C-alpha cells in the first residue's frame, strides 16, 4: 500500500461565489443565539442541585481604601450603632449581668466597622480568650456561665486575664463579658462585690500560668449552651457577627478580607436575601500549632497534622460543599471570595456550619443543653425552611484548639437520647406550627 501525499491547495477567495444577503444576516444571528442559549443553560442549576459554584474569582483584594470601605459599608448595611451599658437582665430562668466587662475604647464602635466574634463558656474555657484575640484583634462578646460559687472562680480568672497576662491589652481593648446564672443558683455574695472586685488588679502567680481553679462542691448541672450563644450574639455592637465556640480560632486577617469582599459589586446581592457566610472548620494534633494562613493549613492537612472538624465523630456535619475545590485554592494574597453556595438540604440536610451572619438570624433553642447534643439543629431547620443561602468562603477558616477529638470523649448516650426525643417530639412540632414544613428540610 502506497502512502501518497496530496498537496494542500488554498482556496482562492477571489473565486468564491458571493453569499446572499440573507445568509450574511441570519448566520451571525444563529451563532449569537446559540451562545446565549448555552450561557443561560450554564447559569440555571440542575434539578435537585443544592450547590451553585462561583467559577469566577473576582479578586476583591484591596480594591478600595479604608475610608472608601467604611463609607461603602455604612451605605450598604443601614445598621444602627448601640451602646454597651452594664445592665442586670432576666432571660428565661437566668439572670444576666450584661456588659459586666466592656472594652476601654477611645470612641464608640460603629456597627459597620468590624465583625464581632460571639461565643460562650464557663471558667474552665476562659484561657482561650487571649489566643483567640491574638488572631481576631477585633470585638469579642463572650457569655460566661457562672452559677453559684462558680461566679467567684470566673471573676478571678477574668482578673488574671485583665491584669496578669502579657497580652492583657487585648482583653482591655476588645472584650465584652456577660455573666449569667440560674435563678436557683444565685452567687454567694452581692453582685456589687464582684463589680468592685473586677476593678482591682489581681495578685499574679509567679509562674505566669493561667489559674485553673475549681469549685469545692460543683453542682451537678448541664451546660445551657444556647442561652450563652444568644446572650453573646444579642450583645454584639456590630452588624456582622461570627457566632462560634470559644475553642475555635479564626485565621488572622479574616475581617478585612471579608469586609472588602462584601462591598464588591459581585457580592452585594447576597445582602438582599437571607444569607450567611460559612467558614470551614478543622482540628490539629495536640503537638501542632494553629496554622496562620490557609497555605500552612493545607500543608498540615497533607501531612495528616490537621483533619476536618469532627472527622472522627460526625464527618458529614462540617464538610462544606465543594470541599475538594476549597482545598485546591491556595491564595498568597489577602483576598476572599465566595467559592460556592448551598442550601441546607439534600446531601447537606444535617450540616452544622459556622458562619458570619447578623443578630437577625434565628436564635438558638435555649431549652437545649450542650451535653445532649443536637443543640444547633433546630436553628438549622428554621434557616432551611426560610430559604437561607450558605455561601462558602474560599480564604476563611476556623481551627479548634490543638488536640484531635474522638467519639468516646464526646459520647453521653443517655443525655443524647433524652434530648433527641425532646427535639423530635416537642420542639419539632412547635417549629412546624411557627415556620411551616418543607420536605427538603430535616431536623
C-alpha positions in Angstrom: 0.0 0.0 0.0 1.5 3.3 -1.1 1.4 6.4 1.0 1.0 9.2 -1.4 0.7 12.8 -0.1 -1.6 15.3 -1.8 -0.6 18.9 -1.7 -3.0 21.1 0.2 -4.5 23.7 -2.1 -5.5 27.1 -0.6 -8.9 28.3 -1.5 -9.0 31.2 -4.0 -11.0 33.7 -2.1 -11.4 35.8 -5.2 -13.2 32.9 -7.0 -15.7 32.1 -4.2 -19.3 33.0 -5.1 -20.9 35.9 -3.3 -23.1 34.8 -0.4 -26.7 36.0 -0.5 -27.6 39.0 1.8 -30.0 36.9 3.9 -27.2 34.4 4.8 -25.0 37.3 5.8 -27.7 38.3 8.3 -29.0 35.0 9.5 -25.8 33.1 10.1 -24.3 35.6 12.7 -27.7 35.7 14.4 -27.9 32.0 14.8 -24.4 31.9 16.2 -25.2 34.7 18.7 -28.4 33.0 19.9 -26.6 29.7 20.3 -24.0 31.3 22.5 -26.7 33.0 24.6 -28.6 29.7 24.9 -25.5 27.9 26.2 -24.7 30.6 28.7 -28.2 30.6 30.1 -28.1 26.8 30.4 -24.9 27.1 32.3 -26.3 29.5 34.8 -29.5 27.5 35.5 -28.9 24.9 38.3 -29.7 21.3 37.5 -32.9 19.8 39.1 -32.2 18.6 42.6 -28.9 20.5 42.9 -28.3 22.4 46.1 -24.9 23.9 45.2 -24.1 26.8 43.0 -20.4 27.2 42.1 -18.8 30.6 41.8 -16.3 29.9 39.0 -15.1 33.5 38.6 -12.6 34.7 41.1 -13.4 38.4 41.4 -10.2 39.1 43.4 -11.6 41.5 46.0 -8.2 42.3 47.4 -7.8 45.9 48.4 -9.8 47.3 45.6 -10.8 50.3 47.8 -9.0 52.0 50.7 -10.1 52.1 54.3 -12.1 55.3 54.1 -14.0 54.2 51.0 -14.6 50.8 52.5 -16.2 52.3 55.6 -18.3 54.6 53.5 -19.5 51.7 51.4 -20.3 49.6 54.4 -22.2 52.4 56.1 -24.3 52.9 52.9 -24.9 49.2 52.3 -25.7 47.9 55.8 -28.0 50.7 57.1 -27.4 49.4 60.6 -27.9 51.3 63.9 -25.0 51.6 66.4 -25.8 50.9 70.1 -24.0 51.5 73.4 -22.6 48.9 75.8 -24.0 49.9 79.2 -24.0 47.5 82.2 -27.4 46.0 82.9 -29.0 43.2 85.0 -31.5 41.4 82.8 -33.5 38.2 83.0 -33.6 35.6 80.2 -35.8 32.5 80.7 -34.7 31.0 84.0 -31.5 33.0 84.2 -30.2 36.3 85.4 -27.7 38.0 83.1 -25.1 40.6 84.1 -24.8 42.2 80.6 -21.6 44.0 79.8 -20.0 43.1 83.2 -16.8 43.9 81.4 -16.6 46.3 78.5 -13.7 47.4 76.2 -12.0 50.7 77.1 -12.2 52.3 73.7 -11.5 55.9 72.9 -14.6 56.2 70.9 -17.8 54.2 70.3 -17.6 51.5 67.7 -19.8 52.0 64.7 -21.9 49.0 63.7 -20.5 48.7 60.2 -16.8 49.0 61.1 -16.0 45.4 62.1 -17.3 41.9 62.9 -17.9 40.7 66.5 -16.8 37.2 67.4 -19.6 36.0 69.7 -19.0 33.0 71.9 -19.6 31.3 75.3 -18.1 29.2 78.0 -17.6 28.7 81.8 -14.5 29.4 83.9 -12.7 26.3 82.5 -12.6 27.8 79.0 -11.5 31.4 79.7 -7.9 30.6 78.9 -8.9 30.6 75.2 -9.7 34.3 75.2 -6.1 35.5 74.7 -5.1 33.1 71.9 -8.5 33.9 70.2 -8.0 37.6 70.4 -4.4 37.4 69.2 -5.8 36.2 65.9 -9.0 38.1 65.8 -8.0 41.5 67.2 -11.5 42.9 66.9 -14.6 42.9 69.1 -15.3 39.8 71.2 -18.6 39.2 73.0 -18.4 36.2 75.4 -21.2 34.9 77.7 -19.8 33.1 80.8 -22.0 30.7 82.6 -21.2 31.2 86.3 -23.8 29.7 88.7 -23.4 29.8 92.5 -19.8 29.6 93.7 -18.5 29.4 90.1 -19.0 33.1 89.8 -16.2 33.7 92.3 -13.9 31.5 90.3 -14.9 33.0 86.9 -14.2 36.6 88.2 -10.8 35.5 89.5 -10.0 34.0 86.1 -11.1 37.2 84.4 -9.0 39.3 86.7 -6.0 37.2 85.7 -6.7 37.9 82.0 -7.1 41.6 82.6 -4.1 42.2 84.9 -1.6 39.4 84.6 -1.4 38.2 81.0 1.3 39.8 78.8 -1.4 40.4 76.2 -3.9 41.8 78.7 -4.3 44.9 76.4 -6.2 42.6 74.0 -8.9 42.0 76.7 -9.0 45.7 77.6 -9.4 46.8 74.0 -11.7 44.2 72.6 -13.6 42.0 75.1 -17.1 42.4 76.3 -18.0 39.8 79.0 -21.5 38.9 80.2 -22.1 36.6 83.2 -25.3 34.5 83.6 -26.6 32.0 86.2 -29.8 30.2 87.1 -32.4 31.7 89.3 -31.9 28.9 91.8 -28.0 29.2 91.8 -27.6 32.8 93.0 -23.9 33.8 93.7 -22.9 33.7 97.4 -22.0 37.4 97.6 -23.8 40.6 96.4 -23.2 41.5 92.7 -21.7 44.8 93.7 -18.9 42.9 95.5 -17.9 41.3 92.2 -18.2 44.6 90.3 -15.8 46.2 92.7 -13.5 43.2 92.7 -13.1 43.2 88.9 -11.8 46.7 89.0 -9.0 45.8 91.4 -5.7 44.4 90.0 -5.2 40.7 90.8 -2.3 39.2 92.6 -0.5 37.5 89.8 1.1 34.0 90.2 4.9 33.9 89.9 4.9 31.2 87.2 2.6 33.3 84.9 0.3 30.4 84.2 -3.4 30.6 83.9 -5.1 29.7 87.2 -7.2 26.6 86.5 -9.1 26.8 89.7 -12.0 24.6 90.7 -15.0 24.9 93.0 -15.2 23.0 96.2 -18.6 21.4 95.5 -19.5 21.8 91.9 -23.3 21.5 91.3 -24.4 18.6 89.1 -26.0 20.5 86.2 -25.9 20.6 82.5 -24.4 23.5 80.5 -27.1 25.8 78.9 -25.0 26.3 75.8 -27.7 28.1 73.7 -28.5 30.6 76.4 -24.9 31.7 76.3 -24.9 31.8 72.5 -27.9 34.1 72.3 -26.7 36.4 75.1 -23.3 36.9 73.4 -24.8 37.5 70.0 -27.6 39.8 71.2 -25.0 42.0 73.0 -22.8 42.5 69.9 -22.4 46.1 68.8 -21.6 45.3 65.1 -24.0 44.4 62.3 -22.0 41.3 61.3 -21.3 38.6 63.9 -19.3 35.3 63.8 -21.2 33.1 66.3 -18.7 30.4 67.2 -17.3 28.3 70.0 -14.5 29.7 72.2 -12.0 27.0 71.3 -12.3 27.7 67.6 -9.6 30.2 66.4 -10.0 32.1 63.1 -7.3 32.8 60.5 -5.7 36.3 61.0 -6.8 39.0 58.6 -10.2 37.5 58.2 -12.2 40.6 59.0 -10.5 42.9 56.5 -10.8 40.3 53.7 -14.5 39.7 54.4 -15.5 43.3 54.5 -13.6 44.1 51.3 -15.4 41.2 49.7 -18.9 42.0 50.9 -18.8 45.5 49.4 -17.6 44.3 46.0 -20.3 44.6 43.3 -20.0 40.9 42.6 -21.3 40.0 46.1 -23.5 42.9 47.2 -26.6 41.0 46.0 -26.1 38.4 48.8 -27.1 41.1 51.3 -30.5 41.4 49.8 -31.6 37.8 50.5 -31.3 35.5 53.6 -27.6 34.7 53.5 -24.8 33.6 55.8 -21.1 33.2 55.0 -19.5 29.8 56.0 -16.0 29.1 57.4 -14.8 25.5 57.1 -13.6 24.2 60.5 -10.6 22.0 61.2 -8.7 20.2 64.0 -5.0 19.9 64.5 -2.9 17.4 66.5 -2.0 18.1 70.1 1.7 18.7 69.2 0.9 21.2 66.4 0.4 24.9 66.5 -2.6 26.6 64.9 -1.9 27.5 61.3 -1.5 31.2 60.5 -2.9 31.1 57.0 -4.6 28.7 54.5 -1.3 27.7 52.8 0.0 26.4 56.1 -3.3 24.7 56.9 -3.2 22.9 53.5 0.3 21.7 54.2 -0.8 20.3 57.6 -3.8 18.6 56.0 -1.4 16.9 53.5 0.9 15.7 56.3 -2.0 14.5 58.5 -1.4 17.0 61.2 -4.8 18.5 60.6 -8.2 17.0 59.8 -11.7 18.2 59.2 -13.6 19.2 62.4 -15.3 16.2 64.0 -14.0 13.9 61.3 -13.8 11.2 63.9 -17.3 12.0 65.3 -19.6 13.3 62.6 -17.8 13.8 59.3 -20.9 15.0 57.4 -21.7 17.6 60.0 -18.9 20.0 59.0 -17.9 19.1 55.4 -18.6 22.1 53.3 -19.9 21.9 49.7 -17.2 21.7 47.0 -14.7 20.8 49.7 -12.2 19.4 47.2 -12.3 22.7 45.3 -11.8 24.6 48.6 -8.6 22.6 49.1 -7.4 23.4 45.6 -7.4 27.2 46.3 -4.3 28.5 47.9 -4.2 32.3 47.8 -1.0 34.1 48.6 -2.7 37.5 48.7 -5.0 38.7 51.4 -8.3 38.4 49.4 -11.5 36.4 49.8 -14.3 35.2 47.5 -17.3 33.1 47.7 -16.4 29.6 46.4 -19.9 28.1 46.3 -23.5 28.5 47.6 -25.7 25.8 49.1 -28.9 25.2 50.9 -29.2 23.1 54.0 -30.9 20.2 52.2 -30.1 17.2 50.1 -26.6 16.0 51.0 -26.3 18.8 53.5 -29.5 18.4 55.4 -27.6 17.6 58.6 -25.0 20.3 58.1 -23.9 22.4 61.1 -21.9 25.2 59.6 -20.3 28.0 61.5 -20.8 31.3 59.7 -20.7 35.1 59.6 -24.3 36.3 59.9 -26.1 39.1 61.8 -28.1 39.3 65.0 -31.2 38.9 63.0 -30.6 35.2 62.2 -32.9 32.7 64.0 -31.9 32.3 67.7 -30.7 29.1 69.2 -33.2 27.0 71.1 -32.5 27.8 74.8 -34.1 24.7 76.3 -31.3 22.5 74.9 -28.1 21.8 76.7 -24.6 21.0 75.4 -24.3 17.5 76.9 -27.4 16.3 75.0 -26.0 17.4 71.6 -28.3 18.4 68.6 -28.2 21.9 70.1 -27.9 23.7 66.8 -30.1 21.5 64.7 -33.3 23.4 65.4 -31.8 26.7 64.2 -30.6 24.9 61.1 -34.1 23.6 60.4 -35.5 27.1 60.7 -32.9 28.5 58.3 -33.7 25.8 55.8 -37.4 26.5 55.9 -36.7 30.2 55.5 -34.6 29.5 52.4 -31.2 30.7 53.7 -28.2 30.6 51.3 -25.0 29.3 52.8 -22.0 31.0 51.0 -18.7 29.1 51.5 -15.7 31.5 51.8 -12.6 30.4 50.0 -10.0 32.0 52.3 -11.5 31.9 55.7 -11.4 29.0 58.3 -11.5 28.1 61.9 -9.2 25.7 63.8 -10.0 24.0 67.1 -7.6 24.4 70.0 -4.9 21.7 69.3 -5.8 18.1 70.1 -7.9 15.7 68.0 -11.4 15.0 69.3 -12.7 11.4 69.4 -16.1 9.8 69.7 -15.5 8.2 73.2 -14.9 11.5 75.0 -17.9 13.1 73.3 -20.4 10.3 74.0 -23.2 10.8 76.5 -25.8 8.3 75.3 -28.5 8.8 78.0 -28.5 12.6 77.7 -28.3 12.4 73.9 -31.3 10.1 73.7 -33.4 12.2 76.1 -32.6 15.5 74.2 -33.1 13.9 70.8 -36.6 12.7 71.8 -37.4 16.1 73.2 -36.4 17.8 70.0 -38.4 15.4 67.8 -41.5 15.1 70.0 -41.8 18.6 71.3 -39.7 21.2 69.6 -40.2 20.0 66.1 -44.0 20.1 66.5 -43.7 23.7 67.7 -41.4 24.7 64.7 -43.9 23.2 62.2 -46.6 25.5 63.7 -44.4 28.6 63.8 -42.4 28.2 60.5 -44.2 25.6 58.5 -42.8 22.4 56.8 -40.6 21.8 53.9 -40.0 18.3 52.6 -36.4 19.2 51.9 -35.6 20.2 55.5 -34.6 17.8 58.2 -34.2 18.2 61.9 
